[in-house]
Amino acid sequence: MDKIELIATSVFGIESIVGRELKWLGYDNQRVENGRVTFEADLRAICRSNIWLRTAERILIKVGSFKAETFEELFQGTKSLPWEQWLPEDAIFPVEGKSVKSKLFSVSDCQAIVKKAIVEKLKTKYKREIFEETGAKYKIEVSLLNDIATLSIDTSGAGLHKRGYRKLVSAAPLKETLTSALLLISRWKKDRVLIDPFCGSGTIPIEAALIALNIPPGLNREFISQEWPNIPERYWTEAFEEARGLIEPDREVRIQGSDISGESISLARYHAKLAGVDKHIHLQQMDFKAVSSRYDYGFIICNPPYGERLGEEKEIERLYKDMGKAFKSFETWSYYILTSYKTFERLFGRKADKKRKLYNGMIECDYYQFFGPPPPRKDNITLE
């Protein structure tokens, strides 16, 4: 199989960042759409993209797509696809589904029809009537959007945000994939100071350290497609060896995280140790108003409380006003702040240079970007 179509799924708003990551990996032939980036690659790309992508949610194999306004069209379209290229005789292949703005809106019926159509196709390949499904697992997804059915196979298993280091979470945790997107959107330079004064369980400082040290986010986890006979074991071995060889463990970084909650800082230290970056991050219990730095140029990237619970509005408004006052002492720094609070700029006391709509779970947020001046040329060293 020289070329295959793969889909890197993402949360809405960061598709271009996923596309940028894919280009860094050498996969330029891509199409960016809402919630996904489709790209052409070879089998090795399944291994490399799962291991390296920081902002994607999953890597899917696109088996095919077609128009399906009736169950018969769905059945025949599914049956015509080359399932025999992917599913061995003993494959376990559950079918999941979703339907948006389509005539076929009964997801359970669509799942049953797709399953039946795949079985019929495999009967012609393997010359048998019953499939016991005792082998490797291949999760099939039928996605209907505007009457177009897209059939895919999940290669990731657990979502790619599950890096393996976050065993415990504090209140309102920020997903690892979205966190990496915040960092990559900011264009933070690895030689510049980074501070998160609302670090919670440590996700922003930890993901920043993984980026700075070039540690692949999927290095210490497993993927469902590692069990597939379709992908030679040596492809995975080579991909993991490549990933380990590109780590820069001796890079000097200046990453700080603080939080007013001692429990959160304890969690952050625990997670940083599990991620293998505890020696590269300074974590401290501290009110954000007390945060300071001896460096003249740096980045503040944070996800402060939004005040989603009833009765918190006055408290949150006071918090944002205090943030505006406290951050004035970082006059040559850049700030990047994620919040769902619509009047944030007014409370903060400054209009953002740029903002970007993102989704933290189901919460619609804006990512407010305040650009500081560039450092003097002699200090403006980029180590990327």
Secondary structure per residue as TSV (DSSP state, phi and psi in degrees):
chain	resnum	aa	ss	phi	psi
A	1	M	-	360.0	97.8
A	2	D	-	-71.2	-48.8
A	3	K	-	-129.6	136.9
A	4	I	E	-133.2	160.2
A	5	E	E	-98.1	128.1
A	6	L	E	-119.3	154.5
A	7	I	E	-124.3	122.9
A	8	A	E	-99.0	111.9
A	9	T	E	-85.5	156.1
A	10	S	-	-152.7	167.3
A	11	V	-	-73.4	156.7
A	12	F	T	-63.9	136.8
A	13	G	T	106.0	-15.6
A	14	I	-	-121.1	16.6
A	15	E	H	-57.8	-40.4
A	16	S	H	-65.4	-29.4
A	17	I	H	-71.2	-39.7
A	18	V	H	-61.1	-43.7
A	19	G	H	-60.4	-38.7
A	20	R	H	-63.7	-42.7
A	21	E	H	-62.1	-41.5
A	22	L	H	-62.6	-37.5
A	23	K	H	-65.1	-38.1
A	24	W	H	-60.3	-31.7
A	25	L	T	-82.3	-7.2
A	26	G	T	99.6	10.5
A	27	Y	-	-103.6	89.3
A	28	D	-	-89.3	-25.6
A	29	N	-	-80.8	90.3
A	30	Q	E	-142.0	159.9
A	31	R	E	-132.0	121.2
A	32	V	E	-95.6	125.7
A	33	E	E	-132.7	176.4
A	34	N	T	-62.2	118.8
A	35	G	T	76.5	8.6
A	36	R	E	-164.1	155.2
A	37	V	E	-127.9	118.0
A	38	T	E	-93.6	133.2
A	39	F	E	-143.9	153.4
A	40	E	E	-97.2	138.0
A	41	A	E	-162.7	-169.0
A	42	D	-	-109.6	-177.0
A	43	L	T	-60.1	-35.0
A	44	R	H	-61.3	-26.0
A	45	A	H	-64.9	-26.8
A	46	I	H	-60.6	-44.1
A	47	C	H	-69.4	-51.1
A	48	R	H	-66.6	-42.1
A	49	S	H	-69.5	-36.6
A	50	N	H	-64.3	-40.2
A	51	I	H	-73.6	-37.9
A	52	W	H	-98.8	-30.4
A	53	L	-	-68.6	126.8
A	54	R	S	-93.4	-25.8
A	55	T	S	-111.0	-9.8
A	56	A	-	-80.9	152.1
A	57	E	S	-89.2	-40.4
A	58	R	E	-154.3	161.3
A	59	I	E	-115.8	119.6
A	60	L	E	-114.1	147.2
A	61	I	E	-88.7	123.5
A	62	K	E	-83.7	109.2
A	63	V	E	-80.0	-35.4
A	64	G	E	170.0	168.8
A	65	S	E	-145.2	153.8
A	66	F	E	-166.7	163.9
A	67	K	E	-77.5	135.9
A	68	A	-	-145.4	99.1
A	69	E	S	-101.7	-11.8
A	70	T	S	-130.6	162.0
A	71	F	H	-63.9	-33.8
A	72	E	H	-65.7	-41.8
A	73	E	H	-64.0	-37.5
A	74	L	H	-65.2	-43.4
A	75	F	H	-63.5	-52.0
A	76	Q	H	-66.7	-38.9
A	77	G	H	-63.9	-41.9
A	78	T	H	-65.2	-44.7
A	79	K	H	-62.5	-29.6
A	80	S	T	-75.9	-12.3
A	81	L	S	-79.9	155.9
A	82	P	-	-81.4	61.4
A	83	W	G	-61.7	-30.7
A	84	E	G	-64.6	-20.5
A	85	Q	G	-71.8	-22.8
A	86	W	T	-112.8	-38.2
A	87	L	-	-96.4	114.7
A	88	P	-	-70.7	171.3
A	89	E	T	-60.0	-32.0
A	90	D	T	-103.1	15.5
A	91	A	-	-60.2	140.5
A	92	I	B	-92.2	121.1
A	93	F	-	-136.8	79.6
A	94	P	-	-67.1	151.9
A	95	V	E	-117.3	125.4
A	96	E	E	-111.5	162.8
A	97	G	E	-154.9	165.2
A	98	K	E	-155.5	151.2
A	99	S	E	-139.6	128.4
A	100	V	E	-133.2	124.7
A	101	K	S	51.7	45.9
A	102	S	-	-131.8	152.9
A	103	K	S	-65.9	-33.8
A	104	L	-	-86.8	91.6
A	105	F	-	-102.4	-11.7
A	106	S	-	-82.7	100.3
A	107	V	H	-63.0	-41.2
A	108	S	H	-63.0	-39.2
A	109	D	H	-66.8	-40.8
A	110	C	H	-62.9	-41.6
A	111	Q	H	-60.4	-45.2
A	112	A	H	-64.3	-40.4
A	113	I	H	-67.7	-42.9
A	114	V	H	-62.6	-43.5
A	115	K	H	-58.9	-46.9
A	116	K	H	-63.0	-41.8
A	117	A	H	-65.0	-39.2
A	118	I	H	-65.3	-42.4
A	119	V	H	-59.7	-43.8
A	120	E	H	-61.5	-39.7
A	121	K	H	-66.8	-40.0
A	122	L	H	-69.7	-28.1
A	123	K	H	-59.2	-38.6
A	124	T	H	-71.0	-27.7
A	125	K	H	-80.4	-47.7
A	126	Y	H	-101.2	-1.8
A	127	K	-	55.2	47.4
A	128	R	-	-146.1	160.7
A	129	E	S	-98.5	-29.9
A	130	I	-	-120.5	135.3
A	131	F	-	-116.7	120.4
A	132	E	-	-79.4	-19.2
A	133	E	-	54.7	66.8
A	134	T	-	-117.1	1.1
A	135	G	S	-100.2	-143.0
A	136	A	-	-70.0	156.0
A	137	K	B	-96.7	132.9
A	138	Y	-	-126.2	103.9
A	139	K	E	-82.0	114.7
A	140	I	E	-91.9	140.9
A	141	E	E	-126.8	130.4
A	142	V	E	-106.4	120.2
A	143	S	E	-118.2	119.5
A	144	L	E	-107.3	122.2
A	145	L	E	-138.1	118.4
A	146	N	T	52.7	42.1
A	147	D	T	69.8	11.8
A	148	I	E	-103.6	121.5
A	149	A	E	-93.5	128.5
A	150	T	E	-116.9	124.6
A	151	L	E	-106.9	129.2
A	152	S	E	-142.2	166.1
A	153	I	E	-123.8	128.5
A	154	D	E	-77.8	126.2
A	155	T	S	-100.0	-8.8
A	156	S	S	-90.7	-42.6
A	157	G	S	85.9	-118.1
A	158	A	S	-60.7	145.0
A	159	G	-	-54.1	149.6
A	160	L	T	-68.4	-11.9
A	161	H	T	-70.9	-16.0
A	162	K	-	-84.6	85.2
A	163	R	-	-74.2	-25.5
A	164	G	S	108.0	-8.5
A	165	Y	-	-97.9	-18.7
A	166	R	-	-97.4	88.4
A	167	K	-	-83.6	-30.6
A	168	L	S	-125.6	151.2
A	169	V	-	-130.4	150.6
A	170	S	-	-92.6	-176.8
A	171	A	S	-63.4	143.0
A	172	A	S	48.6	58.9
A	173	P	-	-68.5	147.3
A	174	L	-	-93.0	129.0
A	175	K	-	-62.5	142.2
A	176	E	H	-60.2	-38.9
A	177	T	H	-66.4	-42.3
A	178	L	H	-67.0	-38.5
A	179	T	H	-58.2	-46.8
A	180	S	H	-62.1	-36.8
A	181	A	H	-62.5	-41.8
A	182	L	H	-58.1	-43.1
A	183	L	H	-67.2	-43.5
A	184	L	H	-71.4	-34.4
A	185	I	H	-62.6	-37.6
A	186	S	H	-69.4	-17.7
A	187	R	T	59.6	31.5
A	188	W	-	-56.3	134.0
A	189	K	-	-93.3	140.0
A	190	K	T	-65.0	-20.1
A	191	D	T	-91.4	-0.9
A	192	R	S	-99.3	151.0
A	193	V	E	-67.1	142.2
A	194	L	E	-129.7	130.8
A	195	I	E	-126.4	133.3
A	196	D	E	-118.3	105.4
A	197	P	T	-83.7	2.3
A	198	F	T	-132.0	53.6
A	199	C	-	-74.3	-15.0
A	200	G	T	54.0	-127.7
A	201	S	T	-83.6	10.5
A	202	G	T	97.7	11.6
A	203	T	H	-63.1	-44.4
A	204	I	H	-64.3	-51.5
A	205	P	H	-60.7	-37.7
A	206	I	H	-67.4	-47.9
A	207	E	H	-63.3	-35.0
A	208	A	H	-63.5	-42.4
A	209	A	H	-65.4	-39.0
A	210	L	H	-61.9	-40.8
A	211	I	H	-66.0	-47.8
A	212	A	H	-61.5	-38.7
A	213	L	T	-89.4	1.1
A	214	N	T	57.7	39.6
A	215	I	-	-89.2	119.1
A	216	P	-	-63.5	136.6
A	217	P	T	-66.3	-23.5
A	218	G	T	-99.5	15.6
A	219	L	T	-65.5	-33.6
A	220	N	T	-113.0	35.5
A	221	R	S	-139.9	174.2
A	222	E	-	-113.2	158.9
A	223	F	-	-126.3	145.9
A	224	I	G	-59.2	-33.1
A	225	S	G	-77.6	-4.5
A	226	Q	G	-66.1	-20.4
A	227	E	G	-89.7	-4.7
A	228	W	-	-78.9	133.8
A	229	P	T	-70.3	-15.7
A	230	N	T	-66.9	-28.4
A	231	I	S	-107.2	113.9
A	232	P	-	-53.8	138.7
A	233	E	H	-58.4	-31.8
A	234	R	H	-65.8	-26.3
A	235	Y	H	-62.6	-43.2
A	236	W	H	-66.6	-43.4
A	237	T	H	-58.8	-46.5
A	238	E	H	-65.1	-39.3
A	239	A	H	-66.7	-41.5
A	240	F	H	-68.8	-38.1
A	241	E	H	-64.5	-42.8
A	242	E	H	-58.8	-45.2
A	243	A	H	-62.0	-45.9
A	244	R	H	-65.0	-35.3
A	245	G	H	-71.3	-17.9
A	246	L	T	-98.1	-0.2
A	247	I	-	-68.6	142.4
A	248	E	-	-116.0	76.7
A	249	P	T	-67.6	-20.3
A	250	D	T	-97.5	4.2
A	251	R	-	-64.7	135.1
A	252	E	-	-84.4	124.3
A	253	V	-	-128.1	156.7
A	254	R	-	-127.0	87.4
A	255	I	E	-120.9	127.2
A	256	Q	E	-125.1	141.6
A	257	G	E	-133.0	138.7
A	258	S	E	-141.9	159.8
A	259	D	E	-159.5	148.9
A	260	I	S	-72.0	-17.9
A	261	S	-	-91.6	120.3
A	262	G	H	-65.4	-34.5
A	263	E	H	-63.7	-41.4
A	264	S	H	-63.8	-41.2
A	265	I	H	-65.0	-37.2
A	266	S	H	-61.4	-43.0
A	267	L	H	-63.3	-43.2
A	268	A	H	-60.5	-42.8
A	269	R	H	-64.9	-39.4
A	270	Y	H	-62.9	-46.4
A	271	H	H	-67.7	-38.6
A	272	A	H	-62.4	-37.4
A	273	K	H	-67.1	-43.1
A	274	L	H	-62.7	-35.0
A	275	A	H	-77.9	-10.6
A	276	G	T	78.6	21.2
A	277	V	-	-122.6	13.7
A	278	D	G	-61.4	-28.2
A	279	K	G	-80.0	-5.8
A	280	H	G	-110.4	1.0
A	281	I	E	-127.6	136.6
A	282	H	E	-101.3	118.7
A	283	L	E	-117.6	134.7
A	284	Q	E	-150.1	139.8
A	285	Q	E	-75.0	123.7
A	286	M	-	-167.9	142.8
A	287	D	-	-70.4	140.9
A	288	F	G	-60.2	-26.5
A	289	K	G	-69.1	-17.1
A	290	A	G	-95.6	-3.4
A	291	V	-	-69.2	136.4
A	292	S	-	-148.2	172.0
A	293	S	-	-152.0	145.9
A	294	R	S	-85.0	-5.1
A	295	Y	-	-91.6	144.5
A	296	D	S	-84.4	-23.5
A	297	Y	S	-130.9	133.5
A	298	G	E	-175.1	-171.6
A	299	F	E	-127.0	135.1
A	300	I	E	-108.2	119.2
A	301	I	E	-126.0	121.4
A	302	C	E	-152.2	162.4
A	303	N	-	-128.9	77.8
A	304	P	-	-71.0	168.2
A	305	P	-	-57.7	145.9
A	306	Y	-	-99.2	-19.5
A	307	G	-	75.7	46.4
A	308	E	-	-74.2	-23.6
A	309	R	S	-84.7	149.9
A	310	L	T	-61.0	136.4
A	311	G	T	90.5	1.1
A	312	E	-	-96.4	-2.3
A	313	E	H	-57.2	-49.0
A	314	K	H	-64.0	-39.2
A	315	E	H	-64.0	-43.0
A	316	I	H	-68.2	-40.2
A	317	E	H	-63.0	-38.8
A	318	R	H	-65.9	-40.2
A	319	L	H	-59.3	-47.2
A	320	Y	H	-68.1	-35.6
A	321	K	H	-64.1	-42.5
A	322	D	H	-65.5	-36.1
A	323	M	H	-60.5	-44.9
A	324	G	H	-58.3	-41.1
A	325	K	H	-69.5	-45.1
A	326	A	H	-66.4	-38.4
A	327	F	H	-74.3	-13.1
A	328	K	T	-63.5	-24.4
A	329	S	T	-72.6	-13.0
A	330	F	-	-103.5	55.5
A	331	E	T	-66.4	-23.3
A	332	T	T	-101.6	10.2
A	333	W	S	-96.4	165.3
A	334	S	E	-105.3	141.2
A	335	Y	E	-121.2	141.8
A	336	Y	E	-132.7	116.9
A	337	I	E	-129.5	125.9
A	338	L	E	-102.1	124.3
A	339	T	E	-156.5	155.1
A	340	S	-	-95.1	-2.4
A	341	Y	-	-76.8	116.9
A	342	K	T	-69.9	-25.2
A	343	T	T	-102.5	26.5
A	344	F	H	-56.1	-47.1
A	345	E	H	-60.0	-42.2
A	346	R	H	-61.9	-43.2
A	347	L	H	-70.2	-38.2
A	348	F	H	-70.1	-26.0
A	349	G	T	88.5	17.2
A	350	R	S	-157.6	138.5
A	351	K	-	-83.2	134.1
A	352	A	-	-65.6	145.8
A	353	D	S	-68.2	-28.7
A	354	K	E	-159.8	149.5
A	355	K	E	-141.7	155.4
A	356	R	E	-137.6	131.4
A	357	K	E	-77.2	127.9
A	358	L	E	-137.4	164.8
A	359	Y	E	-120.0	120.4
A	360	N	E	-96.5	94.7
A	361	G	T	67.2	-124.7
A	362	M	T	-95.1	2.5
A	363	I	E	-91.7	121.4
A	364	E	E	-75.8	125.0
A	365	C	E	-126.8	167.5
A	366	D	E	-118.9	141.3
A	367	Y	E	-103.4	102.0
A	368	Y	E	-83.6	128.2
A	369	Q	E	-120.7	118.8
A	370	F	E	-115.8	114.2
A	371	F	-	-91.4	125.8
A	372	G	-	-87.9	168.3
A	373	P	-	-70.1	152.9
A	374	P	-	-70.0	149.7
A	375	P	-	-69.1	162.7
A	376	P	-	-52.9	147.2
A	377	R	G	-54.0	-37.4
A	378	K	G	-66.9	-24.0
A	379	D	G	-98.1	-6.8
A	380	N	-	-84.6	68.1
A	381	I	-	-98.3	121.2
A	382	T	-	-100.9	123.9
A	383	L	-	-107.4	25.0
A	384	E	-	-80.7	360.0
